[in-house]
Amino acid sequence: MPEGPDQTPEGRPEREEAQRVARGLPTLNAGPALGGPGTRRRLFEALGGRDNVEKVVDRFYDRIDADPELRPVFPASMAVGRARQKLFLEEWLGGEPRYSREIGPWQLRQRHARFRITEAGAARWIEHMECALRDCGAPDDLASEIASLLRPIAFLMVNTPDSAEAEA
């Protein structure tokens, strides 16, 4: 995408980021919030490694499947999303970079653009993730820390005003 007056070098509109900040929404930065082996390894290990990350994702998707508000946002079959979420969360928490190797660059906004994601939906997503962490044995402080670090990423996916959800 060519760089223009409203574009960052990555092609993301600066105006959109400014609007998000003005509305008090968190934004995703390229710093520690993205994670990686140096910043998230402690969380990955504290959570119990790959086996427990996979249990957390399975519990999370079970919770989504039972949520009448969020379930319609997800595809009819959640098998692919479930598998990719396991790979992503493992890598994001400092485990092996299997997501990057098997799927490619994260490109989270692009991958989620086809789904109608509201601020309320992002908040509900975080709530389900934090509960799934606790359901799978994560201590409250660890579940809260991981959820707080995922929150900016979840809100970065917002692409639909909450009012549009009521109109749909």
Buried (B, 14 or more C-beta within 10 A) or exposed (E): EEEEEEBEEEEBEEEEBEEBEEEEBBBBEEEEBBBEEEBBBEBBEBBBEBEBBBBBBBBBBBBBEEBEEBEEBBEEEBEEBBBBBBBBBBBBBBBEBBBEEEBEEBEBBEBBEEBBBBBBBBBBBBBBBBBBBBBBEBEEEBBBBBBEBBBBBBBBBBBBEEEEBEEE
